[in-house]
Amino acid sequence: TLLADINKDYGHTVKQAQKFMHQLSQRLGISPSYVVTAFEDSFYHLWQEGTLPDNINPLRYDLKDSIERKTLAQLLDKGLDLPTGFTLPIKWNPVGQCWQSGPWDFRRGAMFLIPGNSPMGMRLPLASLPWVAPDTRDPQEPQSLFTDLPELGDYYGEVTRRYSHIEPKINEHPEIIEQAVGDDTTQWVDVPHTALCVEAREGRLYIFMPPLMALEHYLELVAAVEATAENLALPVVFEGYEPPRDYRIERLMVTPDPGVIEVNIHPSSSWQELVDKTTILYDLAHQTRLGTEKFMQDGRHTGTGGGNHITMGAQMPTDSPLLRRPDLLRSLITYWQHHPGLSYLFSGMFIGPTSQAPRVDEGRDEKLYELEIAFQQMPEGEVPAPWLVDRLLRHLLTDITGNTHRSEFCIDKLYSPDSSTGRLGILELRAFEMPPHARMSLVQTLLLRSLIAWFWREPYKHDMIRWGTELHDRFMLPHYVREDMKQITKDLQRAGFGFELEWLDPFFEFRFPRYGNTLIDGIDMELRFAIEPWHVLGEEVSSTGTARYVDSSVERIQLSVTGFTEGRYVIACNGRRVPLRATGRKGEYVAGVRYRAWQPPSALHPTIAPHTPLVFDVIDTWNGHAVGGCTYFVAHPGGRSYDDFPVNDYAAETRRMTRFWDYGHTPGVIIRPPLASTQVAASDEPLLNKFSIIDGIPRSMAPPPEELSTEYPFTLDLRHKG
């Protein structure tokens, strides 16, 4: 194969790189005399060597050394007088329909790269090239994606036919171009500021591709490199700039991200194609020992931390339904705002106004008002102005800092005014987290496809709902998220789409795992994980500079009970009454409990101690005692947290189960606080606010007082003193 294995050392040196560049320039019709040899900056590295401590050998390094030390030792060991690679200044001449080069002259005589360990193509001293006035520079404008382009041809055969002779006739003055006919006054710069590089690194040949504006030119360079590699039997590795945006080629991009591997698959034109791609992607990840899930130290099942962002559009931007029908995006935004379950069921652990994908109503209070004004300016049906939807919503679909990329509905690639590369007609939904199974990912896309098909046929046009604090109160509990999703499935079924609520059961168990349940006097108590929006704190000085920490020390849990008799039983958590809310079913109630799980050095309200373990008591007010309860721990009940992560889901399940006890409530008869004395005092002193203990006989219990919160009525916040 002509593509080299990046893990194999082929023994390629500067000699092979020079030979490759010499023949490649001939295939492109450019004189090899324009090839520039690149060297490392010896003066800089000698100065860097002189700054090392006297007791350190600059030629030796170990794995613990910094990257600068390793790079310096490797360069000194190789020798600063040897070339690093070879550069061919190159650009496309649209008049002559050929490649053009020019001389690169430097004040120091030779070309010395900018110090560093990046590929040489990223370290070219472009600022040292002859200065050119802006009005005489070569205009670099990418191709518009809204124009009809011809089909791509056989560029390998075209390059072979064009440069059939290895020794073509060389133009000694390529900078001299005949004046074009007509009124074409475009002035071509004599010195190209883009270059192709060939570098021998770690025993392999690396080809650095320059930035190009047209896909045809990029493919022609690739074909020339392929022909040269085949002729010399030298496998190569491509690096540098990616091909320019063009709808005639499909792009599959694999990018390393902190902690995850980001894979951007090419668009799918049918449901079956999407199923095949998603299934193959999950299978390949499993075969390469890459997981689509992870477990926290306490055994909680979470996603990878990366997003399962869904993009919608078309093969060509002109066919994008979001540009043709701006009311489609309006329908999606409005429906998402009406149903918070769509935002919170599929999201990651970090939600809220400072998260990676905040909702449109998580942030400034007046944004909904401004959105309604923008929606009033949207015409109905298809419109001939593709830029309209971007101009109306660009300043509204942002986070609280104004970043358009960090939004639940990201329109960066819809019709960006910056450049044509951002005018792809693509909408990105960023609030989806990576699900652990391929079928779960397909259910997400199926739900989205159903909503789009519904809104294309029947636009969803209604006023926004002002949720207020209810958004981060009621919809943080899994019960109300499920009720919201039930309403969504009913809407789809009424619209003719047979989407079933049972298809979302894996998401409910994955997003809201059950910690445990117990049966007490016919009352079934269940504890489930609930969502907690974390706060981003203010700036603090850290070891790496200024940082803003995320306060993840506060957690939330849902308590749900069935068979509950209101008026007789009361449930208390750590001695405080839980505000149970009726669900509409006989004897079923739910509530949330917000608590501090641990106490980090930097957190909101740092003086509040952890509230764990959480002890839930079922209090029988008729008989004046607690009939039972349960206990929940955030770490191992023995008092020592785990040091490692679970090796698999069985180990994670064991850790989750050990943190829940179906016992541990406050036992015995509870004595009510003494009542105010009604005895007549011997003196004339008032008896107000005075108490007297009559005896020690147990009496009917006075349950914890009911704490009514006007801001968070569905949640008991143990941090707040009621």
Secondary structure, 3 states (H helix, E strand, C coil): CCECCCCCCCCCCHHHHHHHHHHHHHHCCCCHHHCEEEECCHHHHHHHHHCCCCCCCCCCCCCCCCHHHHHHHHHHHHCCCCCCEEEEECEEECCCCEEECCCCCCCCCCEECCCCCCCHHHCCCHHHCCCCCHHHCCCCCCCCCCCCCCCCCCHHHHHHHHCCCCCCCCCCCCCCCCCCCCCCCCCCCCCCCCEEEEEEECCEEEEEECCCCCHHHHHHHHHHHHHHHHHHCCCEEEEECCCCCCCCCCCCEEEEECCEEEEECCCCCCHHHHHHHHHHHHHHHHHCCCCCCEECCCCCEECCCCECCEEECCCCHHHCHHHHCHHHHHHHHHHHHHCCHHHHCCCCCCCCCCCCCCCCCCCCCCHHHHHHHHHHCCCCCCCCCCCHHHHHHCCCCCCCCCCCCCCCEECCCCCCCCCHHHCCCCEEECCCECCCCHHHHHHHHHHHHHHHHHHHHCCCCCCCCCCHHHCCCHHHCHHHHHHHHHHHHHHHHHCCCCCCHHHHHHHHHHHCCEEEEEEECCEEEEEEEECCCCEEEEEEEECCEEEEEEECCEEEEEEEEECCCECCEEEEECCEECCCEECCCCCCEEEEEEEECCCCCCCCCCCCCCCCCEEEEEEECCCCEEEEEEEECCCCCCCCCCCCCCCCHHHHHHHHHHCEECCCCCCCECCCCCCECCCCCCCCCCCCCCECCCCCCCCCCCCCCCCCCCCCCCEEECCCCC
